[in-house]
């Protein structure tokens, strides 16, 4: 395990130099994967993640994010002269937009942000995120890359200007053209990925150079911090004891928020309705119990809030295309086989 203090004795140096150890935090291990690729293994009290990073050009890195945790690093520092471009393939990503608002990315969204801000509010509300991040240090680009950029009529100043607003952020909701640029990077063969990254990043630069800067109704996509904190308090309350069932009216009264605002803001933060989220959450907890305990299926049904075991089994099968008993049998067999293989 490598700690930031071992690399940066002076904490302030991080504002002038970009290194992914400082970005992903103290709980980061890393291993080389050969060539210009490095794999970072993330681990903290909220879960685990893996980030595969490619040095695409001098001053340009691309990170493939496989995240199953609530956050990476609450102490993330801003980096000067940096443009960060994110594409979400799956899951949800919350990032700060100015000091008082949050922005949420979901499937197909693209965000361009200036990385000179502290991003302590950045997190993953559903502890699940897959996407690509591109980091551009504008003062570290090689003369060769700058010549290519000039030849292609790419305007990095215009791309940087996309973030010149009060939220320091430009985003595109489910833009087909942008998603097409990223899509092949997720499926391309590993031995072709390095070359594809060079082509696709230059294509992305061209796309962003020509895009219109004005955004209509942009404010509708931001949530104020007070609303976010209220919704997260509701979330913490309802998952603390999933045996219990609450109505929207009961929750709105307890947390002093209107039913309409509660439903709207919960969906904005967690990507689905409160009831739909709880259903999936209950079934995920049931999966853990089936694998880790010897409780009967009927007992697990009660533990996750189903008074009727038959309804629980039906809901589980509808979600996972397999009954709870079958899941337990196959999952445990897989674990046993793995233990045999690795001693």
PyMOL commands that set and color helices and strands:
alter all, ss='L'
color gray80, all
select helices_A, chain A and resi 4-7+11-15+20-24+143-151+156-161+176-187+190-210+218-221+225-240+248-254+259-270+274-292+297-303+309-320+324-341
alter helices_A, ss='H'
color red, helices_A
select strands_A, chain A and resi 28-32+37-44+47-57+60-68+82-91+93-97+101-105+110-114+129-137+169-172+222-224
alter strands_A, ss='S'
color yellow, strands_A
deselect
rebuild
show_as cartoon
